[in-house]
Amino acid sequence: MASLITPLLSVAPTRALVDEKFKVRVKNLPAGLPFTLHSLHLSEDNDYWEAFGHYISNYNGTVCVSEHLSLGGTYTGKEPMGLLWSLRPVPGSRKGLRLRKKNVSSPLLYTISVYSGHLTEGFRDQAPLASVVTERWYMAPGVQRISIKENIVRGTMFLPPGPGPFPGLLDMWGGGGGLVEYRAAILASHGYAAFALEYINPGEMATAELEIEYFETAFNIVKDHPRVIPNKVGIFGLSFGATVAFYLASESNVVKPRCCVCINGHTIFSRGKSFAEQSGEMLRNAHLIRIDEDDNHMWRNLFLSRDNTLDMEKINCPVLLVCGEDDQNVPSVEIADDIERTMHAAGKGHLLTRINYPGAGHLIEVPYAPHFRVTAFMQSRTQKIMMLWGGQTKPHSDAQEDSWKKILDYLEHHLFSSPSLESKL
């Protein structure tokens, strides 16, 4: 680099919530030369993830990611958050990785660096011109994290700062099971008492009735919490979590949600059968699973072949459907079409809000999270497959940002009672 002036790299804010934008700017560069902005993250699984964009410094010797065009790299164009949403495992990483925060009490750390020239590899072999570490948090200051084990129900409650009472949410993830806390943590950072529910293990419950009771009890743990408004409790679910939300809203005599947010769920449900039995029943149609040339599994046809569906006309609360049109795991658009027809025929079309996203896949998460088109998935306790979730990185990332804004508006309207927000949808 010809100039002896040290480049000044800034990331503002240096500490923020994961769904907030930042500004990355480099000053004191020679004008009109190529530079690469690079982000690097070491996951809790000890895997490195990176993203980078190629820029030309302007006449003032400045590169600003939110104002200037990336000419190449893992993203192109004017993309303020491209250094996060285009993250991918560094070359040579293990196959099928998925970046998920386990300890939400600590931040995600990203090292943002600027390099001379337009680099595509070898970042760790070359010294950057400047680097800054930035923190991204799921938990805002003052959010409380409380482990729950009550009436066999397990999970984590996240409470916003202050005495409350707050609207509540039961937060449920998909068929991978386990305890996933990060979405509940960011929801609490936006003012909701959010309960991240740990999924029951296959065979843990003796009957299907006890399995359903597990979810009903979880809902009531939220509703009956002393810092929750009991008639302002909703359900938030993705994939199988959305299916459970559909079931509770349509079939349960115990649960009366104020509203539901359902991302890429399905309505296939065999009443009276345990989840393990239903999974086994579905996989007996394994010949319908498509496997591509890279041995990636696409399950969407499994759900097109089933006749046992929930009676969605029984739903009496507002429902927001978020659908990825390139979902290769669940035929979410076709299922949403069925739900829409059923609810309109029952005179309940006014309860349904639907958003479709072309080019988005199954795993629609919070803004600026990387896109996971294929990841490793435990089909059983002993069998790991590569699951094709679908989506293209740029439209999927746009869908995550847009849907999150609309979801927050939707929840605020129905759980905080703010009619003025209706027009935003």
C-alpha positions in Angstrom: 0.0 0.0 0.0 1.6 3.3 -1.1 0.1 5.5 1.6 1.8 5.6 5.0 -1.4 6.9 6.6 -3.1 4.2 8.7 -6.6 3.3 7.5 -9.3 4.0 10.0 -11.9 1.2 10.2 -15.1 1.7 12.2 -18.2 -0.4 12.9 -21.1 1.5 14.5 -22.5 0.5 16.7 -19.8 -1.8 17.9 -22.3 -3.5 20.3 -25.9 -4.2 19.1 -28.8 -6.6 19.0 -28.6 -9.2 16.2 -31.5 -7.7 14.3 -30.0 -4.2 14.3 -28.0 -2.8 11.3 -24.5 -1.6 11.6 -22.4 0.8 9.5 -18.9 -0.3 8.4 -16.7 2.5 7.1 -13.0 2.7 6.2 -11.3 6.1 5.9 -7.7 7.2 5.1 -7.3 4.9 2.1 -5.6 5.8 -1.1 -8.3 6.9 -3.6 -9.5 4.7 -6.5 -7.8 1.4 -5.4 -9.3 -2.1 -4.8 -10.0 -3.2 -1.2 -11.7 -6.2 0.4 -13.9 -5.9 3.5 -13.9 -9.2 5.4 -15.8 -10.6 8.4 -14.7 -13.7 10.4 -16.6 -15.5 13.1 -15.6 -18.5 15.2 -18.6 -20.5 16.2 -19.2 -22.2 19.5 -18.6 -25.5 17.6 -15.1 -24.1 16.8 -15.8 -23.6 13.1 -14.8 -20.5 11.2 -17.3 -18.6 9.1 -16.5 -15.8 6.7 -18.0 -13.2 4.3 -16.3 -10.6 2.1 -17.1 -7.9 -0.4 -14.9 -6.2 -3.0 -14.8 -2.4 -3.1 -13.0 0.5 -4.8 -12.2 3.4 -2.5 -13.8 6.7 -3.6 -12.1 10.0 -4.3 -11.9 10.7 -0.5 -10.2 7.5 0.2 -13.3 6.0 1.8 -15.2 2.7 1.6 -18.6 2.6 3.2 -20.4 -0.7 3.0 -23.9 0.8 3.4 -23.3 3.3 0.6 -20.9 1.8 -1.9 -21.3 -1.2 -4.2 -19.6 -4.5 -3.6 -18.2 -5.7 -7.0 -17.7 -9.3 -6.0 -17.2 -11.6 -3.1 -19.9 -13.5 -1.1 -22.3 -10.7 -1.9 -22.6 -7.9 -4.5 -24.3 -4.6 -4.8 -25.2 -2.1 -2.0 -25.7 -4.4 0.9 -25.2 -2.8 4.4 -25.4 -6.2 6.2 -23.8 -8.4 3.5 -20.8 -9.1 5.8 -23.2 -11.0 8.1 -26.0 -12.6 6.0 -23.6 -14.0 3.4 -21.4 -15.7 6.0 -20.4 -19.2 5.0 -18.0 -21.8 6.4 -14.4 -21.2 5.4 -12.9 -23.5 2.7 -12.1 -26.9 4.1 -14.7 -26.8 6.8 -16.9 -29.8 7.8 -19.9 -30.5 5.6 -23.4 -29.4 6.5 -22.7 -26.8 9.1 -25.3 -24.6 10.7 -24.5 -21.6 12.7 -26.7 -21.4 15.8 -26.0 -19.6 19.1 -26.1 -21.8 22.1 -25.1 -19.5 24.9 -27.3 -16.5 24.5 -25.8 -14.9 27.6 -22.7 -14.1 25.5 -22.4 -12.2 22.2 -21.6 -13.3 18.7 -18.2 -11.9 18.0 -17.3 -10.8 14.4 -13.8 -9.6 13.4 -14.3 -7.0 10.5 -11.1 -6.4 8.6 -10.0 -4.5 5.5 -7.4 -5.9 3.1 -5.6 -4.4 0.1 -6.7 -5.8 -3.2 -9.7 -8.0 -4.2 -9.1 -11.2 -2.3 -11.1 -14.4 -2.4 -9.0 -16.7 -0.3 -6.0 -16.7 2.0 -7.3 -14.1 4.4 -5.6 -15.7 7.4 -2.3 -15.8 5.5 -2.2 -12.0 4.9 -2.1 -9.2 7.5 -5.2 -6.9 7.3 -4.7 -3.1 7.0 -7.0 -2.7 10.0 -9.5 -4.8 12.1 -12.3 -4.2 14.5 -14.3 -6.7 16.7 -18.0 -6.1 16.9 -20.5 -7.7 19.3 -24.0 -8.9 18.3 -26.4 -9.9 21.1 -29.7 -11.8 21.3 -30.3 -10.6 24.9 -30.7 -6.9 25.5 -29.4 -5.5 28.8 -31.7 -6.3 31.6 -33.4 -9.4 29.9 -33.7 -12.2 32.4 -33.0 -15.9 31.5 -34.8 -18.4 33.8 -34.6 -22.2 33.4 -38.0 -23.8 33.8 -38.8 -27.4 34.9 -42.4 -27.6 35.9 -44.9 -30.4 35.6 -42.3 -32.3 33.4 -42.1 -29.3 31.0 -38.6 -28.0 30.3 -37.5 -24.9 28.7 -36.2 -21.3 29.3 -38.2 -18.2 30.0 -36.9 -14.9 28.9 -38.3 -11.8 30.6 -37.9 -8.2 29.4 -36.5 -5.6 31.7 -38.9 -4.0 34.1 -41.8 -5.2 36.3 -44.3 -5.9 33.5 -46.7 -7.4 33.0 -45.8 -8.3 29.4 -47.5 -10.1 26.6 -46.3 -13.6 26.3 -45.1 -16.0 23.6 -44.6 -19.8 23.5 -41.7 -20.2 21.1 -41.3 -23.6 19.3 -38.7 -24.8 16.8 -38.8 -27.8 14.4 -38.3 -31.5 14.3 -34.6 -31.4 15.2 -35.7 -31.2 18.8 -33.8 -30.0 21.8 -33.7 -26.6 23.4 -33.2 -23.6 21.1 -33.1 -20.3 23.0 -31.9 -17.5 20.7 -35.2 -16.5 19.0 -37.0 -16.3 22.4 -34.1 -14.2 23.7 -34.4 -11.6 20.9 -38.2 -11.6 21.3 -37.7 -10.8 25.0 -35.4 -8.0 23.9 -38.4 -6.6 22.0 -40.7 -6.7 25.1 -42.2 -10.2 25.1 -42.1 -12.8 27.9 -40.9 -15.6 25.6 -40.7 -19.2 26.6 -38.3 -21.3 24.6 -39.7 -24.8 24.9 -37.5 -27.9 25.0 -38.9 -30.6 22.8 -39.8 -33.9 24.2 -37.6 -36.8 23.1 -39.1 -39.6 21.0 -40.7 -42.2 23.2 -40.4 -40.0 26.3 -44.2 -39.8 26.7 -46.3 -43.0 27.1 -49.2 -41.7 25.0 -50.1 -39.1 22.4 -52.4 -37.4 24.9 -49.5 -36.8 27.2 -47.5 -35.3 24.4 -50.2 -32.8 23.7 -50.6 -32.1 27.4 -46.9 -31.2 27.4 -47.5 -28.4 24.9 -50.7 -27.3 26.6 -48.9 -27.2 30.0 -46.1 -25.1 28.4 -48.6 -22.6 27.1 -50.2 -22.3 30.5 -46.8 -21.8 32.2 -46.5 -18.6 30.1 -50.1 -17.6 30.6 -50.0 -18.0 34.4 -46.6 -16.4 34.9 -47.0 -13.4 37.3 -45.3 -11.0 34.9 -47.4 -12.0 31.9 -50.8 -10.6 30.7 -52.9 -13.8 30.7 -55.1 -12.9 27.8 -52.2 -11.6 25.6 -50.3 -14.8 24.9 -49.4 -16.0 21.4 -47.6 -18.9 19.8 -44.5 -18.6 17.5 -43.5 -21.7 15.6 -41.3 -22.7 12.7 -41.6 -26.0 10.8 -42.9 -28.7 13.3 -43.3 -25.9 15.8 -45.8 -24.3 13.5 -47.6 -27.6 13.1 -48.0 -27.8 16.9 -49.2 -24.2 16.9 -51.9 -25.2 14.3 -52.9 -28.1 16.4 -53.2 -26.1 19.7 -55.1 -23.3 18.0 -57.6 -25.7 16.2 -58.0 -28.7 18.5 -57.1 -27.8 22.1 -59.8 -27.1 24.7 -57.1 -25.8 27.0 -55.1 -23.4 24.9 -56.6 -20.2 23.6 -53.8 -18.2 21.9 -54.3 -14.5 21.2 -52.5 -15.0 17.8 -50.1 -17.4 16.1 -47.0 -16.8 13.9 -46.3 -19.9 11.8 -43.3 -20.2 9.5 -43.2 -22.9 6.9 -45.4 -25.3 8.9 -47.6 -28.2 7.7 -51.0 -29.5 8.8 -50.4 -33.2 8.6 -51.4 -34.7 11.9 -52.6 -38.2 12.9 -54.8 -37.8 15.9 -54.2 -40.3 18.7 -50.7 -41.2 17.5 -47.5 -40.2 19.2 -45.0 -38.0 17.3 -42.7 -41.0 17.0 -45.5 -43.0 15.5 -46.3 -40.2 13.1 -42.7 -39.8 12.1 -42.5 -43.6 11.4 -45.7 -43.5 9.5 -44.4 -40.7 7.3 -41.0 -42.4 6.7 -42.8 -45.5 5.5 -43.3 -43.3 2.4 -39.6 -42.8 2.1 -39.7 -43.6 -1.6 -41.2 -40.2 -2.1 -38.1 -38.5 -0.7 -36.0 -37.0 -3.5 -32.3 -37.2 -3.3 -30.1 -35.0 -5.5 -26.8 -35.7 -7.1 -25.0 -34.5 -4.0 -27.0 -36.9 -1.7 -29.1 -34.1 -0.3 -32.6 -35.1 0.9 -35.7 -33.2 -0.1 -38.8 -34.1 2.0 -41.5 -31.9 0.6 -43.2 -34.6 -1.3 -43.8 -36.6 1.9 -46.2 -34.0 3.0 -48.0 -33.8 -0.3 -49.0 -37.5 0.0 -50.7 -37.5 3.4 -54.5 -37.2 4.0 -54.6 -36.8 7.8 -54.8 -33.0 8.2 -55.9 -30.7 11.0 -59.3 -29.0 10.8 -58.0 -25.5 10.3 -61.6 -24.1 10.1 -61.7 -24.5 13.9 -59.1 -21.8 14.4 -60.5 -18.7 16.1 -57.4 -16.6 16.5 -55.5 -14.5 14.0 -52.8 -16.4 12.2 -49.8 -15.1 10.3 -48.3 -17.6 7.7 -44.8 -17.0 6.5 -43.9 -19.1 3.4 -40.7 -19.7 1.6 -41.6 -20.4 -2.0 -38.4 -22.4 -2.5 -39.0 -24.5 0.6 -37.7 -28.0 -0.2 -38.5 -29.5 3.2 -42.2 -28.8 3.4 -44.6 -27.8 0.6 -45.4 -24.6 2.6 -47.0 -22.7 -0.3 -49.4 -25.5 -1.2 -50.2 -26.0 2.5 -50.8 -22.3 2.9 -53.1 -22.4 -0.1 -55.1 -25.2 1.6 -55.3 -23.3 4.9 -56.5 -20.2 3.0 -59.2 -22.0 1.1 -60.4 -23.8 4.3 -60.5 -20.7 6.5 -62.2 -18.6 3.8 -64.9 -21.3 3.3 -65.5 -21.3 7.0 -66.0 -17.5 7.0 -62.7 -17.0 8.9 -60.5 -15.6 6.1 -60.3 -12.3 8.0 -58.2 -14.1 10.6 -55.5 -15.1 8.1 -52.5 -13.0 7.1 -50.1 -14.5 4.6 -46.7 -13.5 3.3 -44.9 -15.5 0.5 -41.3 -15.0 -0.3 -39.9 -16.1 -3.7 -36.5 -17.6 -3.5 -36.7 -18.2 0.3 -36.2 -21.7 1.8 -37.4 -23.4 4.9 -35.3 -22.0 7.6 -36.5 -18.4 7.8 -34.8 -17.0 10.9 -34.0 -13.6 12.4 -32.4 -10.9 10.1 -28.8 -11.1 9.0 -28.4 -14.8 10.1 -26.6 -16.8 7.3 -28.7 -18.8 4.8 -28.5 -22.5 5.3 -29.5 -24.3 2.1 -28.2 -27.7 3.2 -27.3 -28.8 6.7 -26.6 -32.0 8.5 -29.8 -33.4 10.1 -30.3 -36.3 12.5 -33.1 -38.3 10.9 -33.0 -40.7 13.8 -30.7 -41.1 16.8 -28.2 -43.0 14.7 -28.7 -41.8 11.1 -27.4 -38.4 9.9 -28.4 -37.1 6.5 -27.8 -33.9 4.5 -31.2 -32.0 4.4 -31.9 -29.7 1.6 -33.9 -26.8 3.1 -34.0 -24.7 -0.1 -33.6 -21.0 -0.8 -31.1 -18.8 -2.6 -28.9 -16.6 -0.4 -29.9 -13.1 -1.4 -33.7 -13.5 -1.6 -33.7 -15.7 1.5 -31.8 -13.1 3.4 -34.1 -10.4 2.2 -37.0 -12.6 3.3 -35.6 -12.9 6.8 -35.2 -9.1 7.1 -38.6 -8.3 5.7 -40.6 -11.0 7.5 -39.0 -10.1 10.9 -40.2 -6.5 10.6 -43.7 -7.7 9.7 -43.7 -10.3 12.4 -42.8 -7.8 15.1 -45.5 -5.4 13.7 -48.0 -8.2 13.8 -47.2 -9.3 17.3 -47.3 -5.6 18.5 -50.7 -5.2 16.9 -52.2 -8.3 18.4 -50.4 -8.5 21.8 -49.9 -4.8 22.6 -53.2 -3.7 21.0 -51.9 -1.0 18.7 -54.5 -0.7 15.9 -52.4 2.0 14.1 -49.9 -0.8 13.1 -52.5 -2.6 11.0 -51.6 -0.6 7.9 -48.0 -1.8 8.1 -49.0 -5.3 7.1 
